[in-house]
């Protein structure tokens, strides 16, 4: 199966000009057998302009960093799935730990977003993962925590038409690995990803792609994606470093 590499720009860069420039570094080597799906998540304000660039270049997909669950109406500051789909945006990250932490997003809110995205045929990238205090309690506590997050974030998943469920992607992102320069050990990430996959099969009868995120760079990406069970990576800070982008795209396409 093709790997999916998602680049999350977070709240960067500061101008459209820089955003357009940055996007040019994501071009994949021209080859007919595309082995990797490259997904770039800029801030909302750049999506419109960048979508016209991306449409010329079939090798890069755009993602939003968040969505709102209602279709339209009096929800100041929010962005709907339809607005994004109409721009040609195919993916959205939902439940990133920074939104859970700084914006106080709850599992209930995240669940509404997951359902709204899937219902309208958006590829939903749901982020889950434990903090350091839980990791220190051991693997059993980590599994319990992630199981609990998934139970809540994926509630009422059976209300979604079966053919749309293939659009669900999960990213295992231990919070202690995000932005710290200290990634999870690949074998630990693998164990959690296997756990998530088997949980989703047994609970929702669904085969789902699961990625790893947290301090991924060109030096370590192969250690994760070499495993068949790890379907790709979510890259944060490194997605702004131009030399790194090219290497990551190259490594993950080979
Ligand atoms: P990082 O971020 O690669 O900077 O650790 C990952 C993320 O925010 O998903």
Boltz pocket constraint, residues with backbone or C-beta under 6 A from the ligand:
constraints:
  - pocket:
      binder: B
      contacts: [[A, 8], [A, 173], [A, 177], [A, 178], [A, 179], [A, 180], [A, 181], [A, 213], [A, 214], [A, 215], [A, 216], [A, 234], [A, 235], [A, 236], [A, 237], [A, 238]]
      max_distance: 6.0
